[in-house]
């Protein structure tokens, strides 16, 4: 969850810096490009929470 939260904070900061900027690729593509293993990390965190 911490990694996901930090990613959201970073994205919010970028949007605040340039709110009219157009992302070149879709949001989740940007996240997975920056943190290639993020989807597995999220899946693992959800699995751990569901135990």
C-alpha positions as CSV (number, residue, x, y, z in Angstrom):
1,X,0.0,0.0,0.0
2,X,2.9,2.4,0.8
3,X,4.3,2.0,-2.7
4,X,1.0,2.6,-4.3
5,X,0.4,5.7,-2.1
6,X,3.8,7.1,-3.0
7,X,3.1,6.6,-6.7
8,X,-0.2,8.5,-6.3
9,X,1.6,11.3,-4.4
10,X,4.2,11.5,-7.1
11,X,1.6,11.6,-9.9
12,X,-0.3,14.3,-8.0
13,X,2.8,16.4,-7.7
14,X,3.5,16.2,-11.4
15,X,-0.1,17.1,-12.2
16,X,0.1,20.1,-9.8
17,X,3.3,21.3,-11.5
18,X,1.8,21.1,-15.0
19,X,-2.0,20.6,-14.9
20,X,-2.4,21.2,-18.6
21,X,0.3,18.8,-19.6
22,X,-0.9,15.8,-21.6
23,X,0.4,12.4,-20.6
24,X,2.0,10.6,-23.5
25,X,0.8,7.2,-22.3
26,X,-2.2,6.0,-20.2
27,X,-2.0,6.3,-16.4
28,X,-1.4,2.7,-15.5
29,X,1.1,2.3,-18.3
30,X,3.1,5.2,-16.8
31,X,2.9,3.5,-13.3
32,X,4.1,0.2,-14.7
33,X,6.8,1.9,-16.7
34,X,8.1,3.6,-13.6
35,X,7.6,0.6,-11.3
36,X,7.6,-2.5,-13.5
37,X,6.6,-4.9,-10.7
38,X,3.8,-2.7,-9.2
39,X,0.9,-4.9,-10.3
40,X,2.5,-7.9,-8.6
41,X,3.2,-5.8,-5.5
42,X,-0.4,-4.7,-5.3
43,X,-1.6,-8.2,-5.9
44,X,0.6,-9.5,-3.1
45,X,-0.6,-6.8,-0.7
46,X,-4.2,-7.6,-1.5
47,X,-3.5,-11.3,-0.9
48,X,-1.8,-10.6,2.4
49,X,-4.8,-8.4,3.5
50,X,-7.2,-11.1,2.6
51,X,-5.5,-13.7,4.8
